[in-house]
Amino acid sequence: MNYIAEINAFEQWLETHYLPISSQLLWYKIMAIANKAGWSEWVTVDNLRLMAAMQMSREATLIKTRDELIKAGLIEYQKGKKGTPNRYKIIPFEKNTFKSVVETVVQSEVESVVETVVQSEVESVDIYKQKQKQKQNIGTNVPCKVQQIADLYNSICASYPKVTKISDARKKAITARLRKYSIDDFEKLFLLAEESDYLKGANEKNWNANFDWLIQDSNMAKVLDGNYKNNSPQQQQPKTQNKFNNFNQRQYDFNELEKQLLT
C-alpha cells in the first residue's frame, strides 16, 4: 500500500464526503499503526491504546468514532475474543480509484442530464401556468369591463335611459366591441352621444338613441366618426313646406276696401 497515495486519496475523498473530525483522526492513527506493522492486511490494537492516541477518556466515544469509519466503508473491524485486542483492516483507496473516478463522472453526467430535463419540464409547467393565468385574467376582466362600460354610460349619458340590467345580449355586444375598441373609445362615444341633439330626439321622427343602439358596431363607428355632431350633414334635415301656404299671397289695399264698404 502506498502511504502517501492513500493519504492524498483520503483527503480528496473528504472533499465530497462528510466525516466527523474525530473519525478522520482515527483513520490517520490506524494508518500509522498499519504502516509500522509493515502493511499487513489486518492490524491488532486494543481500545486503550487507540483512546490514548486519540486522547479520549471514554470508550463509548471511541466506539462511536470507529462506527463512523465502518459506515463510510473506510475500514473493516473484527472484535477481539476475550482477552485479545480488536482487529482493523484499512480499505485502500488505490484499488477503488478508477471506480471512484468513473462513479464521479457518471454521477456528474447523470445529474447534468437530470437537471436539464427537470429544468425543461419546470419551464414547460411555468409556461402552461402562465397561459392558464392569462386565460383566467381575460375571463375575469371581461365582466369587469362590461360593468365599467355600463357605469360609464350611466354617468355620462344623463339624457338617455339608464342601464339597470346587463343582459346576456348586452354582454355579448360589449365583449365583441372590446375586441376592437378601448375603454377610452367608449368614453368618447358616450360624450359625443350626450352632445348630439339629433340622437336625443331633435329629428323629424322624434327618435331617441339608447345604450343598445350606441353599442352596435355600425352605429358606434358612425358616432365616433362625428356623423351625429350638431350641425353635421346628418342632422341638417330638409325643411318640409306647409301645404296650406303653398300659394302666392295677394296684396290688398285696405283703405280702398273700407271706402267701398261705406258707400
FENWO-V191662 format. One record per pair of residues at least 6 apart in sequence whose ideal C-beta (glycine too) atoms are under 7 Angstrom apart, sorted by the first residue. I is the first residue (numbers start at 1). GAP is how many residues later the second one is. Records with the same first field share a line. If there is no record, write none. Layout:
I: GAP ; GAP
This chain:
1: 38 ; 91
2: 92
3: 32
5: 89
6: 25 ; 86 ; 87 ; 88
9: 84 ; 85 ; 88
10: 17 ; 83
13: 80
17: 55
19: 49 ; 53
20: 48
22: 43
23: 42 ; 45 ; 46
25: 29
26: 28 ; 39 ; 40 ; 43
27: 42 ; 47
29: 21 ; 24 ; 25
30: 13 ; 45 ; 58 ; 60
31: 59
33: 10 ; 12
34: 9 ; 56
37: 6
41: 48
42: 45 ; 46 ; 47
43: 45
44: 41 ; 43
45: 40 ; 41 ; 43
46: 39 ; 40
47: 12 ; 15 ; 39
50: 12
51: 8 ; 11
54: 8
56: 6
66: 11
69: 6
70: 7
73: 18
74: 17
75: 13 ; 14 ; 15 ; 16
76: 13 ; 15
77: 9 ; 11
78: 8 ; 9
79: 7
80: 6 ; 7
142: 33
145: 33 ; 38
146: 20 ; 25 ; 28 ; 29
147: 19
148: 35
149: 25 ; 37
150: 13 ; 16
152: 34 ; 35 ; 38
153: 10 ; 37 ; 58
154: 8 ; 9
156: 34 ; 35 ; 38
157: 33 ; 36 ; 37
158: 36
159: 35 ; 41
160: 49 ; 50 ; 51
161: 49
163: 48
170: 42
173: 42
174: 41
177: 38 ; 40 ; 43
185: 39
188: 36
189: 25 ; 31 ; 34 ; 35
192: 31 ; 32 ; 36 ; 37
193: 6 ; 16 ; 21 ; 30
195: 35
196: 32 ; 33 ; 34
197: 33
198: 30 ; 36 ; 37
199: 10 ; 29
200: 8
201: 6 ; 7
203: 34
204: 33
213: 6
214: 6 ; 9
222: 6
226: 6
227: 7
228: 6 ; 7
